[in-house]
């Protein structure tokens, strides 16, 4: 994504969006450890972080929809348009 100049981040179960230009300490939290209120808070945080960088749409990739379920819920609270992918084009 960096080679293509596309803004990207990792969804962190603690920090929200973890952009490559920001250093954050290690943690050990899984999405299954978060209760509904924490998932809502995290989703709201992700929405704020994205908008602060001028983003209104997130493209979420994970090859397993089953394993992505907690993230679907978290992202639903972001207030952003979300596009979900389970495959990426080979020429990306």
Order of alpha helices (4+ residues) and beta strands (2+ residues): beta-beta-alpha-beta-alpha-beta
